[in-house]
Amino acid sequence: MRKFAPIALALLLVACGGDSKNGGSSDGTTPAGNSGGSTEQAMPGTPAAEPFTGEPGMVVAKVGSDEITLREADLLANTLRRNRPQASLAEMQKMALDNLIDQRVLLKAANERNIGPTDDDVNAAIAQIQGQFPNEEAFTAELQKQGMTRDDFDQNFRTELTIQKLIEEAFADTVKVSDAEAKEYYEANPAEFQQEETVHARHILFRVDQGAPPEADVAARQKADAALARVRGGEDFAAVANELTEDPSGRGSGGDLGFFPRRAMVAPFSAAAFALEPGQISDPVKTQFGYHLIKVEEKKAPGPIAFDEIKDRLQQGLEQQKLSQGVRAFIDREKSKLPIEREF
């Protein structure tokens, strides 16, 4: 049974489009795994919708007897808006309310089926999130920054885990995509599976901070020249990178950057890397970060991505699409059984 993380569920509900009577999509995510953002735009000269205002405790929707307050809608609207800073507050309020209604519908369905996480499940998941912060004070400060209390966070997390459990039990085993189905989609949509020219490279960085005095630049260049003499003299590039690089992510990995396209790196770095042949090492390359020595390991020409390379990711994308469609249909069926009122 595939596990779907709580954050993925929140995005799934956004992808489902909320209330289908108000322009919601029935598609969910695309097979490639990119969520289908809204393309709606106001006509020129059309005034933007005004955000809904009132007391935080004002009830703005009811799902059966369950009430949703303006504060809940605004909290979620502000969270959604961080990913879409150009969107209006009114648009995000509507999307948030759509999502909160869907959540309540799913939560009611889970409760009716006696599906939900144990207290131990919730506490363990919350502890994992808190563990990403240096201490309790930092965690609390982040919640306050988002306008949330600890009770808000705990309740929202329990709701997410409950919906996660419902979806896993009700849907996850029904969305399996076979190798044959994935191959059929791959062959029918060749334009989706083209790769750019890429290069697999390692680098050794000698950092020069912007605004550093000239002597710091000279010192970094001298270190780069000395390292270049070592690797061109036969020392292993990866070993020298582990010893000398001032890129923290390169220590312990031999400066390995994996495969990347031209646009992934700053222009001087990409120009140098793509000009090298496998096995070649560059002269010191100056970028805004300092001086780099670059060694190219492999190159891949532009062209179609082999099915075996993309199969697992494609299957996951197609399964997510099926899941999204199944959840949307389920929500719509459950909604038809409930009285739902909303203010905006």
Sequence and secondary structure as in RCSB ss.txt:
>XXXX:A:sequence
MRKFAPIALALLLVACGGDSKNGGSSDGTTPAGNSGGSTEQAMPGTPAAEPFTGEPGMVVAKVGSDEITLREADL
LANTLRRNRPQASLAEMQKMALDNLIDQRVLLKAANERNIGPTDDDVNAAIAQIQGQFPNEEAFTAELQKQGMTR
DDFDQNFRTELTIQKLIEEAFADTVKVSDAEAKEYYEANPAEFQQEETVHARHILFRVDQGAPPEADVAARQKAD
AALARVRGGEDFAAVANELTEDPSGRGSGGDLGFFPRRAMVAPFSAAAFALEPGQISDPVKTQFGYHLIKVEEKK
APGPIAFDEIKDRLQQGLEQQKLSQGVRAFIDREKSKLPIEREF
>XXXX:A:secstr
     HHHHHHHHHHHTS GGGT  S  B TTS B        TT        S TT EEEEETTEEEEHHHHHH
HHHHHHHH TTS HHHHHHHHHHHHHHHHHHHHHHHHTT    HHHHHHHHHHHHTTSSSHHHHHHHHHHTT  H
HHHHHHHHHHHHHHHHHHHHTGGG    HHHHHHHHHH GGGGEE  EEEEEEEEEE  TT  HHHHHHHHHHHH
HHHHHHHTT  HHHHHHHH   GGGTTTTTEEEEEEGGGS HHHHHHHHHS TT B   EEETTEEEEEEEEEEE
 SEE  HHHHHHHHHHHHHHHHHHHHHHHHHHHHHTTS EEE  
